[in-house]
């Protein structure tokens, strides 16, 4: 993933390198996403069973796949103890998956709730933004949190311009769930960026608070997308 030499890459990815966390992991680190992964697989299969067309099923499949990547890679990364090279690779993948889940969440929402031409435009925009964000995180793994965290939040809230369409097509419940999920992701992003609150550095730290909010946000969006998929059948 990097153009650096092996020695240079190892130095850059070492625990002392900028942007790489060196503090001892809280005991709960990674367990939330580890438990969430099988639940996402099962819930994803249920969601796809609700869809009534190949187009909708593919869109929901993209969403489920990006969710599985997010929680699966995060579980492996945060539960394991890795050397410099493994740490660097998994950190890149973990952060790249945040851009993927944002674009992946947009995918069924645009297919199920937006007019075809509008949906295509938004899909192109969010996936191009995701590709750019992934490239940014892959090649600058040590970027400061204050720089890349707002990118996640801004990309997620591009949906604000399409909320009237979500309301018109999906109804008030879908709209509220989309907004609540976005707010939960955003609050989690802020907590990740400022590392506060940090209730128990030994057991359940700021990162676990962040992970808890990502779980709640995913559930909100999953229910909203499921409602949209169900109503789309009619």
KEFIKOL-867862 format. One line per 3 residues: their letters; for each residue x, y, z of N, C-alpha, C, O. Coordinates in steps of 0.02 Angstrom, whole numbers, plus 50000, padded with zeros to 5 digits. Layout:
residues N
a = X Y Z X Y Z X Y Z X Y Z  ...
This chain:
residues 234
xxx = 50041 49940 50000 50000 50000 50000 50042 50063 50000 50017 50118 49988  50106 50057 50014 50148 50115 50019 50206 50111 49971 50227 50056 49953  50231 50170 49950 50288 50172 49905 50353 50174 49945 50407 50176 49915
xxx = 50349 50175 50011 50409 50178 50053 50445 50111 50051 50415 50059 50037  50510 50112 50066 50548 50050 50072 50525 50014 50134 50490 50042 50177  50544 49950 50139 50522 49909 50196 50545 49939 50262 50506 49943 50310
xxx = 50608 49961 50265 50633 49989 50327 50598 50054 50345 50580 50066 50403  50589 50096 50295 50556 50160 50308 50484 50150 50329 50459 50184 50374  50451 50101 50298 50381 50088 50315 50376 50063 50387 50331 50082 50424
xxx = 50423 50020 50406 50421 49993 50474 50431 50048 50526 50399 50049 50578  50477 50096 50510 50488 50151 50556 50427 50195 50560 50406 50215 50615  50397 50210 50502 50339 50254 50501 50279 50224 50536 50238 50259 50564
xxx = 50275 50157 50534 50217 50124 50563 50229 50102 50635 50185 50072 50666  50288 50116 50662 50303 50094 50729 50259 50130 50779 50232 50183 50764  50251 50102 50839 50207 50133 50888 50227 50204 50905 50185 50243 50929
xxx = 50290 50223 50894 50311 50290 50909 50296 50340 50854 50306 50400 50863  50273 50315 50796 50261 50359 50739 50201 50403 50752 50155 50383 50789  50200 50464 50723 50142 50508 50732 50079 50475 50707 50079 50441 50655
xxx = 50024 50485 50743 49959 50460 50720 49945 50389 50742 49889 50365 50730  49992 50354 50772 49982 50285 50794 49975 50285 50869 50020 50309 50905  49921 50257 50895 49909 50258 50966 49957 50211 51002 49969 50155 50980
xxx = 49984 50235 51057 50034 50196 51093 50010 50176 51163 50041 50134 51195  49955 50205 51188 49933 50190 51255 49907 50118 51259 49886 50089 51209  49909 50091 51320 49883 50023 51330 49809 50020 51312 49772 50067 51327
xxx = 49789 49966 51280 49720 49959 51260 49675 49946 51320 49693 49905 51363  49618 49978 51324 49568 49959 51375 49546 49887 51365 49549 49861 51309  49524 49855 51418 49506 49784 51414 49449 49771 51364 49446 49717 51335
xxx = 49405 49820 51354 49349 49811 51309 49365 49828 51236 49321 49824 51193  49426 49848 51222 49444 49871 51155 49430 49815 51103 49458 49761 51108  49388 49830 51056 49373 49785 51001 49316 49736 51013 49291 49707 50965
xxx = 49296 49727 51076 49244 49676 51089 49176 49696 51062 49138 49653 51040  49160 49760 51063 49095 49782 51037 49088 49766 50963 49036 49740 50942  49139 49781 50925 49136 49767 50853 49143 49692 50839 49116 49668 50789
xxx = 49179 49656 50882 49183 49584 50875 49114 49552 50882 49095 49509 50842  49077 49574 50932 49009 49547 50941 48961 49570 50888 48913 49535 50872  48973 49629 50860 48928 49656 50810 48935 49622 50743 48886 49619 50705
xxx = 48993 49596 50727 49005 49568 50660 48955 49513 50641 48923 49518 50589  48947 49459 50682 48898 49408 50662 48827 49434 50660 48787 49411 50619  48811 49482 50703 48744 49511 50702 48732 49548 50636 48677 49545 50609
xxx = 48783 49582 50611 48777 49618 50548 48767 49569 50490 48727 49582 50445  48803 49513 50491 48795 49463 50438 48723 49438 50436 48692 49435 50383  48696 49419 50494 48628 49393 50497 48577 49447 50477 48532 49435 50437
xxx = 48585 49506 50506 48539 49561 50491 48542 49580 50417 48492 49597 50387  48602 49576 50388 48609 49591 50317 48572 49542 50273 48541 49563 50224  48575 49479 50290 48538 49429 50251 48463 49441 50256 48426 49433 50207
xxx = 48440 49459 50316 48369 49474 50325 48349 49535 50282 48297 49534 50249  48390 49587 50283 48375 49647 50244 48370 49630 50170 48323 49653 50137  48416 49592 50144 48415 49576 50073 48354 49534 50054 48331 49536 49998
xxx = 48329 49495 50102 48269 49456 50089 48208 49500 50081 48158 49479 50050  48210 49561 50108 48153 49607 50103 48149 49641 50035 48096 49665 50015  48205 49642 49998 48206 49680 49936 48166 49644 49882 48161 49583 49882
xxx = 48138 49684 49835 48094 49654 49785 48121 49661 49714 48086 49645 49666  48183 49683 49707 48212 49690 49640 48287 49679 49643 48317 49686 49696  48316 49661 49586 48388 49650 49584 48425 49714 49601 48475 49712 49637
xxx = 48402 49770 49576 48435 49835 49588 48436 49851 49663 48487 49871 49690  48379 49843 49696 48376 49856 49768 48417 49806 49807 48449 49824 49857  48417 49743 49785 48456 49692 49820 48531 49705 49815 48567 49696 49863
xxx = 48553 49727 49757 48624 49743 49748 48642 49803 49792 48695 49802 49825  48599 49854 49794 48613 49912 49835 48618 49894 49909 48663 49916 49944  48571 49853 49932 48573 49831 50002 48633 49786 50015 48662 49787 50069
xxx = 48652 49746 49964 48710 49704 49971 48774 49744 49979 48818 49725 50018  48779 49800 49943 48837 49844 49951 48840 49871 50022 48893 49874 50053  48783 49891 50047 48779 49917 50116 48801 49864 50166 48840 49878 50211
xxx = 48775 49804 50158 48792 49750 50205 48867 49733 50200 48899 49722 50251  48893 49730 50139 48964 49714 50131 49009 49766 50165 49056 49748 50199  48993 49830 50155 49035 49882 50186 49029 49880 50262 49077 49894 50297
xxx = 48970 49862 50288 48962 49855 50360 49002 49796 50387 49034 49802 50439  49002 49741 50351 49042 49683 50371 49116 49699 50371 49152 49678 50416  49138 49736 50321 49209 49757 50319 49225 49802 50378 49277 49795 50409
xxx = 49181 49849 50392 49193 49896 50446 49201 49860 50513 49251 49868 50547  49151 49819 50531 49153 49787 50596 49202 49729 50599 49233 49717 50650  49209 49692 50543 49256 49636 50542 49328 49657 50547 49366 49631 50589
xxx = 49348 49705 50506 49418 49729 50508 49432 49764 50574 49485 49755 50603  49384 49803 50598 49393 49837 50663 49404 49786 50719 49446 49796 50762  49365 49732 50718 49372 49681 50770 49441 49649 50768 49474 49641 50819
xxx = 49464 49632 50708 49530 49601 50700 49585 49649 50723 49631 49630 50759  49579 49711 50700 49630 49762 50716 49634 49777 50791 49688 49777 50820  49577 49789 50821 49577 49811 50890 49585 49755 50941 49608 49767 50997
xxx = 49567 49694 50923 49575 49639 50970 49645 49608 50967 49667 49579 51017  49678 49615 50911 49743 49583 50904 49801 49626 50929 49793 49686 50942  49858 49595 50935 49921 49630 50949 49966 49620 50888 49983 49563 50870
xxx = 49984 49675 50856 50016 49671 50791 50085 49703 50791 50098 49750 50829  50128 49678 50748 50192 49709 50737 50184 49773 50697 50129 49789 50676  50239 49809 50685 50235 49872 50649 50201 49867 50580 50160 49909 50563
xxx = 50219 49815 50541 50190 49810 50474 50116 49792 50477 50075 49822 50442  50098 49744 50519 50028 49726 50526 49987 49784 50553 49930 49795 50531  50014 49820 50602 49980 49879 50630 49967 49931 50576 49912 49959 50572
xxx = 50016 49943 50533 50009 49994 50481 49955 49974 50431 49913 50015 50411  49956 49910 50410 49907 49887 50360 49837 49889 50388 49791 49915 50356  49828 49861 50448 49761 49858 50477 49734 49928 50494 49674 49940 50489
xxx = 49778 49972 50515 49756 50041 50530 49730 50075 50467 49679 50109 50468  49766 50065 50412 49744 50094 50348 49675 50065 50329 49630 50103 50310  49668 50000 50334 49605 49968 50315 49548 49991 50361 49493 50005 50338
xxx = 49563 49995 50426 49512 50015 50474 49485 50085 50459 49425 50096 50460  49530 50131 50444 49509 50199 50430 49477 50206 50361 49431 50245 50352  49502 50167 50313 49472 50169 50246 49400 50144 50248 49357 50168 50211
xxx = 49387 50096 50292 49319 50067 50296 49267 50118 50321 49208 50109 50309  49289 50170 50355 49241 50221 50376 49213 50257 50315 49153 50270 50312  49256 50273 50267 49232 50303 50205 49187 50254 50167 49137 50274 50137
xxx = 49204 50189 50169 49163 50140 50134 49094 50133 50165 49045 50129 50129  49089 50133 50232 49023 50125 50263 48979 50187 50250 48918 50181 50244  49010 50246 50245 48971 50306 50229 48942 50299 50159 48882 50309 50150
xxx = 48984 50283 50111 48960 50274 50042 48913 50215 50037 48863 50217 50001  48928 50162 50074 48885 50103 50073 48816 50117 50101 48767 50089 50077  48812 50160 50152 48747 50177 50181 48706 50220 50132 48646 50213 50127
xxx = 48740 50265 50097 48706 50305 50047 48676 50262 49992 48623 50280 49964  48708 50207 49975 48688 50169 49916 48615 50145 49917 48579 50161 49871  48592 50109 49968 48521 50089 49968 48474 50148 49978 48418 50148 49952
xxx = 48497 50199 50015 48453 50258 50025 48439 50293 49959 48383 50313 49946  48490 50299 49917 48480 50332 49852 48438 50290 49805 48395 50315 49769  48451 50224 49805 48413 50180 49760 48340 50175 49781 48296 50174 49738
xxx = 48328 50171 49846 48259 50160 49870 48218 50224 49877 48157 50222 49873  48252 50281 49888 48215 50341 49908 48221 50400 49861 48181 50447 49866  48268 50400 49815 48278 50458 49771 48258 50443 49699 48260 50385 49678
xxx = 48237 50494 49661 48227 50484 49590 48291 50459 49557 48346 50474 49580  48284 50421 49503 48341 50387 49473 48398 50435 49455 48456 50422 49472  48382 50491 49423 48435 50537 49402 48470 50569 49462 48531 50575 49463
xxx = 48431 50589 49512 48460 50618 49572 48501 50567 49610 48556 50582 49634  48475 50506 49614 48511 50453 49649 48578 50438 49617 48628 50428 49651  48580 50436 49550 48643 50423 49515 48694 50477 49529 48753 50463 49542
xxx = 48672 50539 49528 48718 50595 49541 48747 50591 49611 48807 50599 49621  48704 50578 49660 48728 50573 49729 48774 50514 49738 48824 50519 49773  48756 50457 49708 48799 50398 49714 48869 50410 49686 48919 50393 49718
xxx = 48872 50439 49627 48937 50455 49597 48976 50500 49644 49036 50489 49655  48943 50551 49671 48978 50600 49714 49006 50567 49776 49063 50578 49794  48965 50526 49810 48988 50498 49874 49041 50444 49863 49086 50437 49904
xxx = 49036 50406 49809 49086 50355 49797 49152 50385 49773 49206 50358 49789  49149 50439 49736 49211 50474 49718 49243 50504 49780 49304 50500 49789  49202 50534 49824 49228 50561 49887 49257 50505 49930 49309 50515 49962
xxx = 49225 50447 49931 49250 50391 49970 49318 50368 49943 49364 50354 49981  49324 50363 49877 49387 50342 49846 49443 50391 49863 49499 50371 49878  49427 50456 49860 49476 50507 49877 49496 50502 49951 49554 50508 49968
xxx = 49446 50492 49994 49460 50486 50065 49502 50425 50081 49546 50428 50124  49487 50369 50048 49526 50308 50059 49599 50319 50038 49645 50299 50074  49609 50350 49980 49677 50364 49957 49714 50408 50007 49772 50397 50022
xxx = 49679 50458 50033 49708 50503 50082 49730 50466 50145 49786 50477 50169  49688 50421 50171 49705 50385 50232 49757 50331 50220 49797 50316 50265  49757 50301 50161 49806 50249 50146 49876 50278 50141 49924 50249 50167
xxx = 49882 50336 50109 49948 50364 50097 49971 50413 50151 50029 50434 50151  49926 50432 50195 49945 50475 50251 49913 50448 50315 49868 50477 50343  49938 50390 50336 49909 50355 50393 49918 50395 50457 49880 50387 50505
xxx = 49970 50437 50460 49984 50475 50520 49952 50544 50521 49971 50586 50562  49903 50556 50477 49870 50622 50475 49837 50636 50542 49810 50591 50574  49838 50699 50565 49807 50715 50629 49731 50706 50628 49699 50716 50576
xxx = 49704 50688 50685 49632 50675 50689 49590 50736 50670 49538 50729 50639  49614 50795 50690 49574 50855 50676 49568 50868 50601 49525 50906 50580  49611 50836 50561 49609 50847 50489 49561 50798 50455 49522 50819 50412
xxx = 49565 50733 50473 49525 50685 50435 49456 50671 50466 49410 50652 50430  49448 50681 50531 49382 50669 50561 49328 50713 50532 49273 50688 50518  49340 50779 50522 49288 50820 50489 49270 50797 50419 49215 50809 50396
xxx = 49317 50764 50385 49302 50738 50317 49248 50684 50321 49202 50683 50280  49253 50640 50371 49201 50589 50381 49133 50623 50392 49082 50604 50362  49132 50672 50437 49069 50704 50456 49039 50742 50398 48979 50738 50386
xxx = 49081 50779 50362 49056 50818 50305 49027 50773 50251 48974 50788 50223  49061 50718 50237 49036 50672 50186 48969 50642 50207 48924 50635 50166  48963 50625 50270 48901 50596 50294 48842 50644 50291 48786 50624 50276
xxx = 48855 50708 50304 48801 50757 50306 48784 50787 50239 48743 50833 50236  48815 50764 50186 48793 50785 50119 48720 50766 50107 48686 50795 50065  48697 50717 50145 48627 50693 50138 48576 50746 50158 48517 50740 50142
xxx = 48598 50798 50194 48550 50848 50218 48512 50880 50161 48455 50901 50170  48543 50885 50102 48511 50916 50045 48456 50872 50015 48416 50895 49974  48454 50809 50035 48406 50762 50006 48355 50738 50057 48315 50694 50042
xxx = 48356 50767 50117 48308 50746 50168 48235 50755 50148 48194 50713 50166  48217 50808 50112 48147 50813 50090 48125 50754 50047 48069 50731 50052  48171 50729 50004 48155 50670 49963 48148 50608 50006 48104 50567 49995
xxx = 48192 50602 50056 48187 50545 50102 48119 50546 50138 48087 50493 50146  48097 50605 50159 48033 50611 50193 47975 50594 50145 47929 50558 50164  47978 50621 50085 47924 50611 50037 47916 50537 50019 47860 50512 50015
xxx = 47972 50503 50007 47969 50434 49984 47966 50384 50041 47929 50335 50039  48006 50396 50093 48011 50347 50147 47966 50359 50206 47951 50312 50244  47945 50421 50216 47903 50437 50273 47943 50463 50332 48004 50464 50331
xxx = 47907 50485 50382 47938 50518 50440 47984 50471 50479 48036 50493 50504  47965 50408 50485 48006 50361 50524 48075 50352 50492 48125 50352 50527  48076 50343 50427 48140 50335 50391 48182 50398 50399 48242 50394 50413
xxx = 48151 50456 50389 48187 50519 50396 48218 50526 50465 48277 50543 50471  48179 50514 50517 48204 50521 50585 48261 50473 50598 48311 50492 50629  48256 50411 50575 48309 50362 50586 48373 50381 50550 48428 50371 50576
xxx = 48366 50407 50489 48425 50430 50452 48460 50487 50490 48521 50487 50496  48421 50535 50514 48449 50592 50550 48480 50569 50616 48536 50591 50633  48445 50527 50653 48471 50503 50717 48537 50465 50707 48585 50475 50744
xxx = 48539 50422 50656 48600 50386 50641 48657 50433 50625 48714 50424 50648  48643 50484 50585 48694 50533 50568 48719 50571 50628 48779 50583 50635  48674 50590 50673 48694 50625 50734 48737 50581 50778 48787 50604 50806
xxx = 48719 50518 50785 48759 50472 50826 48829 50462 50797 48878 50463 50834  48833 50453 50731 48899 50447 50700 48939 50511 50711 48999 50508 50725  48907 50569 50705 48942 50633 50712 48968 50643 50783 49025 50664 50793
xxx = 48926 50629 50833 48947 50634 50902 49005 50587 50915 49054 50604 50948  49000 50526 50889 49055 50479 50896 49119 50504 50864 49173 50496 50891  49113 50536 50805 49171 50563 50772 49204 50618 50813 49266 50622 50816
xxx = 49164 50661 50843 49192 50714 50886 49228 50684 50946 49283 50706 50963  49197 50634 50978 49229 50601 51035 49295 50569 51014 49344 50572 51050  49295 50536 50956 49356 50506 50931 49409 50560 50919 49468 50549 50935
xxx = 49389 50617 50892 49437 50670 50877 49467 50702 50938 49527 50717 50939  49426 50715 50990 49451 50750 51049 49471 50703 51106 49500 50725 51156  49456 50639 51098 49474 50588 51148 49440 50600 51216 49468 50585 51268
xxx = 49381 50627 51214 49342 50641 51273 49268 50628 51258 49246 50643 51203  49229 50602 51306 49249 50579 51374 49288 50514 51371 49281 50474 51324  49328 50504 51423 49369 50444 51428 49355 50411 51495 49396 50415 51541
xxx = 49297 50378 51502 49272 50357 51568 49318 50311 51607 49327 50320 51667  49349 50262 51573 49392 50215 51608 49447 50192 51561 49438 50144 51525  49504 50227 51562 49559 50208 51516 49580 50135 51522 49605 50106 51473
xxx = 49570 50105 51579 49591 50035 51588 49539 49987 51560 49557 49933 51535  49475 50005 51563 49422 49958 51545 49381 49981 51485 49372 49943 51437  49357 50042 51486 49311 50067 51434 49327 50140 51422 49300 50185 51455
xxx = 49371 50152 51373 49395 50219 51361 49355 50257 51309 49300 50237 51289  49383 50313 51286 49349 50355 51237 49336 50317 51172 49285 50328 51139  49382 50273 51154 49375 50236 51092 49315 50188 51096 49280 50178 51046
xxx = 49303 50161 51155 49245 50117 51164 49180 50157 51163 49129 50132 51139  49182 50218 51188 49123 50262 51182 49109 50275 51109 49052 50272 51087  49161 50290 51071 49155 50300 50999 49126 50238 50965 49080 50244 50925
xxx = 49152 50179 50981 49126 50117 50952 49053 50105 50971 49014 50082 50930  49035 50121 51033 48966 50113 51054 48919 50156 51012 48865 50133 50993  48940 50217 50998 48898 50261 50957 48895 50238 50885 48843 50247 50852
xxx = 48949 50208 50859 48945 50182 50791 48896 50123 50787 48860 50115 50738  48893 50083 50840 48844 50028 50842 48773 50056 50841 48731 50033 50802  48760 50105 50884 48693 50134 50888 48674 50167 50822 48617 50162 50800
xxx = 48722 50202 50792 48709 50235 50728 48694 50184 50673 48648 50194 50633  48733 50130 50672 48720 50079 50622 48651 50049 50630 48615 50039 50581  48631 50036 50692 48564 50007 50704 48510 50055 50679 48462 50033 50648
xxx = 48518 50119 50694 48468 50168 50671 48463 50168 50595 48408 50166 50568  48519 50170 50561 48518 50170 50488 48493 50103 50460 48457 50102 50410  48512 50049 50492 48488 49983 50469 48412 49979 50472 48380 49956 50425
xxx = 48383 50002 50528 48310 50000 50534 48278 50045 50482 48228 50027 50451  48307 50104 50472 48280 50150 50422 48283 50121 50352 48234 50126 50315  48339 50091 50335 48346 50061 50268 48298 50001 50261 48270 49990 50208
xxx = 48290 49963 50315 48244 49906 50312 48172 49930 50301 48135 49900 50262  48152 49983 50335 48085 50011 50324 48077 50035 50252 48025 50025 50222  48129 50067 50226 48126 50090 50157 48121 50032 50109 48084 50034 50060
xxx = 48159 49978 50123 48157 49919 50079 48088 49886 50082 48062 49864 50031  48059 49884 50142 47993 49853 50149 47940 49894 50113 47898 49866 50078  47941 49960 50121 47892 50003 50088 47901 50002 50012 47853 50011 49975
xxx = 47963 49992 49990 47978 49989 49919 47945 49929 49885 47932 49930 49825  47932 49877 49925 47900 49817 49897 47829 49832 49873 47804 49801 49827  47797 49880 49906 47729 49896 49887 47726 49938 49825 47671 49956 49802
